[in-house]
Amino acid sequence: MKFFLIIISIFLYIYIVLSVLSFSPCDINDMLRRNYNRMEQKCRLKLIRRANNGNSGAHRRLFYFYESYFLDRYCVDKKAQQELDKEELNFIKKFHSGNLDLCTNNGFIVGLLKKCVLKEGNFTLCTKRIGKEKEINMDEVIHLYYTDKKPKE
């Protein structure tokens, strides 16, 4: 009996230690704004785990919505907003700081461009990647990037 309790105690201790070590915050907002470096895969795996362990299909559906929508997008344009359901809009509001008009927010886009250039080291690649969004005025963003003036809201 004593041996059995020791074995259970060891497994419980290992479980607690592994739970504590694996607990680190994974901020969806940072993923959406491309503020990660090496944490991308770790955060993505945590989000998948949360989505798959969710009691309802909503967690899974929202995660896969995030995966498909934001993997190559930087903002939510007006046309796309009209195609989203209520849960998806609430998800975006929560994790995009409540601002759904990010495509027309030049200050936000200039910030993304600066972070991308710092991370990638290639201005042309970053402008092409961010410029895929149709509502982004890349001429204005590039002008603001080089002049470093505060953008007009």
C-alpha positions in Angstrom: 0.0 0.0 0.0 2.8 2.4 0.9 4.6 1.6 -2.4 1.3 2.3 -4.3 1.0 5.7 -2.5 4.6 6.6 -3.4 4.1 5.8 -7.1 0.9 7.9 -7.2 2.7 10.7 -5.4 5.5 10.6 -7.9 3.1 10.7 -10.9 1.1 13.5 -9.3 4.3 15.5 -8.7 5.4 14.9 -12.3 2.0 16.0 -13.6 2.1 19.2 -11.5 5.6 20.1 -12.6 4.8 19.5 -16.2 1.6 21.5 -16.0 3.5 24.5 -14.4 6.3 24.3 -16.9 3.9 24.2 -19.9 1.9 27.1 -18.6 3.0 30.2 -20.3 0.7 32.9 -21.8 0.0 32.7 -25.5 -1.5 35.9 -26.7 -3.6 35.7 -29.8 -3.4 39.4 -30.2 0.4 39.2 -30.6 0.0 36.5 -33.2 -2.5 38.6 -35.1 -0.1 41.5 -35.1 2.9 39.4 -35.9 4.7 40.4 -32.6 6.2 36.9 -32.2 9.6 35.5 -33.1 10.2 31.9 -32.0 7.0 31.6 -30.0 4.8 31.3 -33.2 4.8 27.5 -33.3 4.5 27.1 -29.5 1.6 29.5 -29.4 -0.1 27.9 -32.4 0.2 24.4 -30.8 -1.4 25.8 -27.6 -4.2 27.4 -29.5 -4.8 24.1 -31.3 -4.8 22.2 -28.0 -7.3 24.7 -26.5 -9.5 24.5 -29.6 -9.5 20.7 -29.7 -10.1 20.4 -25.9 -13.0 23.0 -26.0 -16.3 21.7 -24.7 -18.2 23.2 -27.6 -17.4 23.3 -31.3 -17.2 27.1 -31.0 -13.6 27.1 -29.7 -12.5 24.8 -32.5 -14.5 26.8 -35.2 -13.1 30.1 -34.0 -9.5 28.8 -34.0 -9.8 27.5 -37.5 -11.4 30.7 -38.5 -8.4 32.5 -37.1 -6.0 30.1 -38.8 -7.6 30.5 -42.2 -8.4 34.2 -42.0 -5.4 35.8 -40.3 -2.6 33.5 -41.4 -1.9 35.8 -44.4 -3.9 38.8 -43.5 -3.0 41.9 -41.4 -6.4 43.6 -41.1 -10.1 43.2 -41.5 -11.6 45.1 -44.5 -15.2 46.3 -44.7 -16.2 43.6 -47.2 -14.9 40.8 -45.1 -16.7 42.2 -42.0 -20.0 41.8 -43.8 -19.4 38.2 -44.4 -18.5 37.3 -40.8 -21.0 36.0 -38.3 -21.6 37.5 -34.8 -19.1 35.1 -33.0 -16.4 35.8 -35.5 -16.9 39.6 -35.2 -16.7 39.4 -31.4 -13.6 37.3 -31.7 -11.9 40.0 -33.9 -13.1 42.8 -31.6 -11.6 41.0 -28.6 -8.3 40.1 -30.2 -7.9 43.2 -32.4 -8.3 45.6 -29.6 -11.9 46.4 -30.7 -10.7 48.2 -33.8 -12.2 46.6 -36.9 -11.0 49.3 -39.3 -7.4 48.3 -39.2 -7.0 48.4 -43.0 -7.6 52.1 -43.0 -5.6 52.9 -39.8 -2.3 54.0 -41.4 -0.6 54.3 -38.0 -1.3 50.6 -37.3 -0.1 49.6 -40.8 3.1 51.7 -40.5 3.8 50.0 -37.2 3.4 46.6 -38.8 5.7 47.6 -41.6 8.4 48.7 -39.2 8.1 45.5 -37.2 8.3 43.4 -40.3 11.3 45.3 -41.6 13.1 44.8 -38.3 12.3 41.1 -38.2 12.8 40.3 -41.9 15.3 42.9 -42.9 13.7 43.3 -46.3 11.6 46.4 -47.0 10.4 45.2 -50.4 9.3 41.8 -49.1 7.4 43.5 -46.3 5.6 46.0 -48.5 4.6 43.3 -50.9 3.3 41.1 -48.1 1.3 43.9 -46.3 0.3 45.5 -49.6 -1.8 42.4 -50.5 -4.7 43.9 -48.5 -6.8 45.9 -50.9 -8.0 48.6 -48.5 -4.4 49.5 -47.4 -3.1 52.7 -49.0 0.5 51.5 -49.4 1.6 54.8 -51.0 0.5 56.7 -47.9 2.0 54.1 -45.6 5.4 54.1 -47.4 5.4 57.9 -47.3 4.7 57.9 -43.6 7.3 55.2 -43.0 10.0 57.3 -44.6 8.9 60.7 -43.2 8.2 59.2 -39.8 5.3 61.7 -39.3 2.3 61.0 -37.3 -0.4 59.7 -39.7 -3.7 61.4 -40.3 -6.6 59.5 -38.6 
